Amino acid sequence: MTTTLLRTADELHARVRHGRRAVVMTMGALHEGHATLIRTAREIAGAEGEVVVTVFVNPLQFGRGEDLDRYPRTLDADLKIAEAAGADVVFAPSADEVYPGGEPQVRISAGPMGERLEGAFRPGHFDGMLTVVGKLLHLTRPDVALYGQKDAQQLALIRRMVRDLNFGVEIVGVPTVREDDGLALSSRNRFLAADERRTALALSQALFAGRDRHAAQEALRARAREVPATRARAEALSAIGESRAAADAHAVAKATPAGTSGPAAVRCVARLVLEEAARLQPPLVLDYLGLVDPSDFTEIPDDFTGEAVLAVAARVGSTRLIDNIPLTFGAAS
């Protein structure tokens, strides 16, 4: 397959369409995470459909002092990665093509959800992101658009925009792709020196620690519910490798730092990892750690049940990184 490079929307609209068009939006500097999105788009579009990859570094979503000029631009390499992953078209418009006449006076507002977590540290970022996503959806006219779950708040806001503003497009989230050491793939990883990368691993390690604590708590609660009332709970705990000294499964589930359980325990163990990384050289500088409801990105209460997102953002040296993992909280036992 040969991937076609197009620069204008007119060129894209002139193509004869067969089947579904699937779009993957990127700011370039493609890596395996993007390639996974493109391969998934290829599967969704099928042999008769079309996969379009957009490459556009959107100035509206970079705030003052952020890395717009530093952001890598590697179109030739991007074309090769897109072609290998199965893209039919790379649409790489100029700023004038996307924003004729300069920055738009009318923009899409992300609302309250866009002011939380990432939005609190990057004011206006999500307004700029939604504005360009809205424009690119109009310019590319897809049946389905795919976004990575690594940018969980971005994905939630795009889904909300599409629903609230009646965009006729299906939105698909694709799981985060990680390197062998657990670091989430990002175009910004290339800026990390070796010692900075070692510190940066604390982001994923904190998330995994919270996930593992949560999984242990859920397993203990599930085991407690299954054990007949006539059977000693200490014996049940022993059967799953827990100490006989813990006589009650519920007590074991609460045996977390600071005596916390549930969402509070998840936050606590994740924060311990991040606090340790803050003492490394170079240190990790935390922006936020949140355990939130993905429908609105508000912090979940201790009695929460359902889907949640454990999200973190931090700086190592001059590089800012984000990461998250999904969690599911069951009914309290």
Secondary structure per residue as TSV (DSSP state, phi and psi in degrees):
chain	resnum	aa	ss	phi	psi
A	1	M	-	360.0	134.0
A	2	T	-	-105.1	125.9
A	3	T	-	-87.4	132.5
A	4	T	E	-94.1	131.6
A	5	L	E	-93.8	123.5
A	6	L	E	-121.5	145.6
A	7	R	-	-112.3	-18.1
A	8	T	S	-127.0	154.5
A	9	A	H	-65.8	-33.4
A	10	D	H	-60.6	-41.0
A	11	E	H	-62.6	-41.1
A	12	L	H	-67.7	-41.7
A	13	H	H	-69.4	-22.6
A	14	A	T	-76.8	-14.5
A	15	R	S	-68.6	139.6
A	16	V	-	-76.9	125.9
A	17	R	-	-98.6	136.3
A	18	H	-	-130.9	129.4
A	19	G	S	72.7	-159.2
A	20	R	-	-87.1	145.8
A	21	R	E	-103.7	123.4
A	22	A	E	-111.1	131.5
A	23	V	E	-116.6	136.1
A	24	V	E	-117.2	117.4
A	25	M	E	-94.7	130.5
A	26	T	E	-139.4	165.9
A	27	M	-	-105.9	21.9
A	28	G	S	82.6	-162.6
A	29	A	-	52.2	50.2
A	30	L	-	-65.5	145.1
A	31	H	-	-139.3	-169.8
A	32	E	H	-62.9	-29.4
A	33	G	H	-62.2	-44.7
A	34	H	H	-65.1	-40.0
A	35	A	H	-60.4	-36.9
A	36	T	H	-63.7	-41.8
A	37	L	H	-60.2	-43.6
A	38	I	H	-66.8	-42.6
A	39	R	H	-63.3	-39.1
A	40	T	H	-65.1	-40.2
A	41	A	H	-61.7	-38.4
A	42	R	H	-62.6	-41.9
A	43	E	H	-63.3	-41.2
A	44	I	H	-69.8	-43.2
A	45	A	H	-70.8	-32.4
A	46	G	-	77.5	176.1
A	47	A	T	-63.9	-30.3
A	48	E	T	-88.6	-13.6
A	49	G	S	-87.8	-168.9
A	50	E	E	-137.1	136.3
A	51	V	E	-111.3	123.5
A	52	V	E	-115.3	127.6
A	53	V	E	-109.6	122.2
A	54	T	E	-93.0	140.2
A	55	V	E	-125.9	106.5
A	56	F	-	-154.6	119.2
A	57	V	-	-85.2	106.8
A	58	N	-	-84.1	111.1
A	59	P	G	-66.4	-22.8
A	60	L	G	-68.1	-22.1
A	61	Q	G	-101.5	13.4
A	62	F	-	-107.6	123.8
A	63	G	-	-85.6	177.9
A	64	R	T	-61.7	131.7
A	65	G	T	82.9	-0.3
A	66	E	S	-88.6	179.0
A	67	D	S	-97.8	47.9
A	68	L	T	-61.1	-49.8
A	69	D	T	-68.8	-30.4
A	70	R	T	-80.8	-18.1
A	71	Y	S	-60.7	130.1
A	72	P	-	-67.0	139.7
A	73	R	-	-125.0	110.6
A	74	T	-	-136.8	58.0
A	75	L	H	-60.4	-41.4
A	76	D	H	-60.4	-46.4
A	77	A	H	-66.2	-36.4
A	78	D	H	-61.6	-40.1
A	79	L	H	-60.8	-42.0
A	80	K	H	-65.4	-42.9
A	81	I	H	-65.9	-43.3
A	82	A	H	-62.7	-41.7
A	83	E	H	-65.3	-44.0
A	84	A	H	-63.8	-29.8
A	85	A	H	-85.7	-10.0
A	86	G	T	110.4	18.9
A	87	A	-	-77.5	141.2
A	88	D	S	-86.4	-35.8
A	89	V	E	-138.0	139.1
A	90	V	E	-109.4	118.3
A	91	F	E	-101.6	107.9
A	92	A	-	-121.2	78.8
A	93	P	-	-76.5	159.1
A	94	S	-	-80.3	168.3
A	95	A	H	-62.0	-35.6
A	96	D	H	-67.0	-31.2
A	97	E	H	-69.7	-40.6
A	98	V	H	-79.9	-39.4
A	99	Y	S	-123.8	70.9
A	100	P	T	-62.5	130.4
A	101	G	T	87.0	6.3
A	102	G	S	99.6	-169.0
A	103	E	S	-58.7	137.0
A	104	P	-	-69.3	139.8
A	105	Q	S	-79.1	-27.7
A	106	V	S	-104.0	124.8
A	107	R	-	-132.3	164.6
A	108	I	-	-90.4	130.5
A	109	S	-	-94.3	135.6
A	110	A	-	-78.8	-12.4
A	111	G	T	70.0	-164.8
A	112	P	G	-57.8	-37.3
A	113	M	G	-61.6	-29.9
A	114	G	G	-79.0	-2.5
A	115	E	G	-102.8	-2.2
A	116	R	S	-97.9	158.9
A	117	L	T	44.2	-106.9
A	118	E	H	-58.8	-38.9
A	119	G	H	-66.2	-30.3
A	120	A	H	-68.5	-31.8
A	121	F	H	-91.9	-16.9
A	122	R	S	-132.4	72.6
A	123	P	T	-55.3	132.5
A	124	G	T	83.4	-9.8
A	125	H	H	-57.5	-48.2
A	126	F	H	-74.0	-27.0
A	127	D	H	-62.4	-44.8
A	128	G	H	-65.6	-39.1
A	129	M	H	-64.3	-48.0
A	130	L	H	-66.2	-35.7
A	131	T	H	-62.0	-45.6
A	132	V	H	-73.1	-35.5
A	133	V	H	-63.6	-42.9
A	134	G	H	-59.9	-44.5
A	135	K	H	-65.4	-43.2
A	136	L	H	-67.9	-32.5
A	137	L	H	-63.4	-40.4
A	138	H	H	-68.4	-40.2
A	139	L	H	-71.5	-34.5
A	140	T	H	-96.7	-20.2
A	141	R	-	52.0	56.0
A	142	P	-	-83.0	162.2
A	143	D	S	-87.0	-31.3
A	144	V	E	-144.3	142.8
A	145	A	E	-128.0	139.4
A	146	L	E	-116.6	139.0
A	147	Y	E	-138.7	150.1
A	148	G	E	-79.6	143.5
A	149	Q	T	-74.0	-10.8
A	150	K	T	-59.0	-36.8
A	151	D	S	-94.0	69.7
A	152	A	H	-64.2	-41.3
A	153	Q	H	-68.6	-39.3
A	154	Q	H	-59.1	-47.2
A	155	L	H	-60.6	-43.2
A	156	A	H	-62.5	-41.1
A	157	L	H	-69.6	-37.7
A	158	I	H	-64.4	-42.9
A	159	R	H	-60.9	-40.8
A	160	R	H	-67.7	-40.9
A	161	M	H	-61.6	-46.4
A	162	V	H	-61.2	-39.3
A	163	R	H	-72.6	-47.3
A	164	D	H	-70.2	-33.5
A	165	L	T	-105.2	10.7
A	166	N	T	58.5	43.9
A	167	F	-	-72.7	134.2
A	168	G	-	-88.6	64.4
A	169	V	-	-144.9	144.5
A	170	E	E	-88.0	133.7
A	171	I	E	-106.9	128.4
A	172	V	E	-120.2	128.6
A	173	G	E	-96.5	136.9
A	174	V	E	-116.4	131.3
A	175	P	-	-56.0	152.1
A	176	T	-	-62.5	136.8
A	177	V	-	-99.0	134.1
A	178	R	B	-120.7	154.1
A	179	E	-	-77.8	170.8
A	180	D	T	-58.5	-30.4
A	181	D	T	-86.6	2.4
A	182	G	S	100.5	-15.4
A	183	L	-	-64.9	129.1
A	184	A	B	-65.9	134.9
A	185	L	-	-63.2	133.7
A	186	S	-	-153.5	146.7
A	187	S	G	-62.8	-23.5
A	188	R	G	-80.6	-12.5
A	189	N	G	-59.4	-27.8
A	190	R	G	-66.1	-17.1
A	191	F	G	-84.3	-8.5
A	192	L	-	-82.3	125.9
A	193	A	-	-71.6	167.9
A	194	A	H	-58.1	-44.3
A	195	D	H	-71.2	-32.3
A	196	E	H	-67.6	-37.8
A	197	R	H	-63.8	-39.8
A	198	R	H	-60.5	-40.9
A	199	T	H	-67.3	-40.3
A	200	A	H	-62.3	-23.8
A	201	L	H	-61.0	-17.8
A	202	A	H	-62.4	-26.5
A	203	L	H	-61.2	-55.0
A	204	S	H	-69.0	-35.2
A	205	Q	H	-63.2	-38.2
A	206	A	H	-64.6	-43.0
A	207	L	H	-64.3	-42.7
A	208	F	H	-66.7	-36.0
A	209	A	H	-63.5	-43.1
A	210	G	H	-64.5	-41.1
A	211	R	H	-61.8	-44.4
A	212	D	H	-67.5	-39.7
A	213	R	H	-61.4	-43.6
A	214	H	H	-63.3	-43.3
A	215	A	H	-62.8	-39.7
A	216	A	H	-64.7	-42.3
A	217	Q	H	-63.7	-43.9
A	218	E	H	-65.4	-38.3
A	219	A	H	-64.3	-41.5
A	220	L	H	-66.4	-41.5
A	221	R	H	-65.5	-42.4
A	222	A	H	-62.3	-41.2
A	223	R	H	-64.7	-39.4
A	224	A	H	-63.1	-37.6
A	225	R	H	-69.4	-30.2
A	226	E	H	-80.2	-23.6
A	227	V	S	-74.8	126.4
A	228	P	-	-59.6	149.6
A	229	A	T	-59.7	-24.4
A	230	T	T	-82.5	-9.3
A	231	R	S	-98.5	134.1
A	232	A	-	-62.3	133.6
A	233	R	H	-68.3	-29.7
A	234	A	H	-61.1	-38.2
A	235	E	H	-65.7	-39.1
A	236	A	H	-63.5	-41.0
A	237	L	H	-63.8	-40.2
A	238	S	H	-62.2	-35.8
A	239	A	H	-64.2	-23.5
A	240	I	T	-110.3	22.2
A	241	G	T	84.8	12.8
A	242	E	-	-92.8	162.4
A	243	S	-	-68.2	138.5
A	244	R	T	-65.7	-19.5
A	245	A	T	-66.8	-22.2
A	246	A	-	-87.2	103.0
A	247	A	-	-81.8	-10.8
A	248	D	-	-137.1	128.6
A	249	A	H	-60.2	-35.1
A	250	H	H	-68.1	-36.2
A	251	A	H	-65.6	-40.6
A	252	V	H	-63.8	-40.1
A	253	A	H	-61.4	-25.2
A	254	K	T	-94.1	0.1
A	255	A	-	-82.2	66.6
A	256	T	S	-120.2	169.2
A	257	P	G	-52.9	138.1
A	258	A	G	63.8	17.5
A	259	G	G	68.9	24.2
A	260	T	-	-91.3	167.1
A	261	S	-	-149.5	171.5
A	262	G	H	59.2	-144.5
A	263	P	H	-54.7	-36.6
A	264	A	H	-62.6	-38.5
A	265	A	H	-67.7	-38.4
A	266	V	H	-62.1	-47.7
A	267	R	H	-60.0	-42.1
A	268	C	H	-64.2	-48.9
A	269	V	H	-70.4	-33.9
A	270	A	H	-65.5	-41.7
A	271	R	H	-66.1	-33.6
A	272	L	H	-60.2	-41.0
A	273	V	H	-64.1	-42.1
A	274	L	H	-69.1	-36.1
A	275	E	H	-65.8	-37.1
A	276	E	H	-65.6	-39.7
A	277	A	H	-67.9	-25.4
A	278	A	T	-67.2	-15.7
A	279	R	T	-98.2	0.6
A	280	L	S	-78.4	169.5
A	281	Q	S	-122.9	114.0
A	282	P	S	-74.0	155.8
A	283	P	-	-81.6	156.8
A	284	L	E	-89.5	128.9
A	285	V	E	-108.8	108.8
A	286	L	E	-77.0	131.7
A	287	D	E	-89.5	-51.2
A	288	Y	E	-160.6	155.5
A	289	L	E	-131.7	123.2
A	290	G	E	-134.6	145.4
A	291	L	E	-120.7	104.2
A	292	V	E	-127.8	160.9
A	293	D	-	-79.9	121.0
A	294	P	T	-67.4	-11.0
A	295	S	T	-76.4	-27.2
A	296	D	T	-145.4	-1.0
A	297	F	-	61.2	33.5
A	298	T	-	-92.6	151.6
A	299	E	B	-63.1	138.4
A	300	I	-	-84.3	147.7
A	301	P	-	-79.1	170.3
A	302	D	T	-67.0	-22.5
A	303	D	T	-98.5	18.9
A	304	F	-	-67.5	141.5
A	305	T	-	-128.8	142.3
A	306	G	E	122.1	-164.1
A	307	E	E	-78.2	140.8
A	308	A	E	-141.8	166.7
A	309	V	E	-128.9	126.6
A	310	L	E	-96.8	113.8
A	311	A	E	-123.9	147.4
A	312	V	E	-144.1	147.0
A	313	A	E	-140.7	139.0
A	314	A	E	-157.1	165.3
A	315	R	E	-115.8	139.3
A	316	V	E	-128.5	115.0
A	317	G	T	62.1	-128.2
A	318	S	T	-98.6	8.0
A	319	T	E	-106.7	129.6
A	320	R	E	-105.3	131.7
A	321	L	E	-127.9	150.7
A	322	I	E	-128.9	158.4
A	323	D	E	-162.2	163.3
A	324	N	E	-165.2	161.5
A	325	I	E	-139.0	148.5
A	326	P	E	-83.7	146.6
A	327	L	E	-134.8	153.8
A	328	T	E	-123.9	124.8
A	329	F	E	-102.8	122.4
A	330	G	-	-84.7	179.0
A	331	A	-	-65.2	140.8
A	332	A	-	-64.5	141.4
A	333	S	-	-90.3	360.0
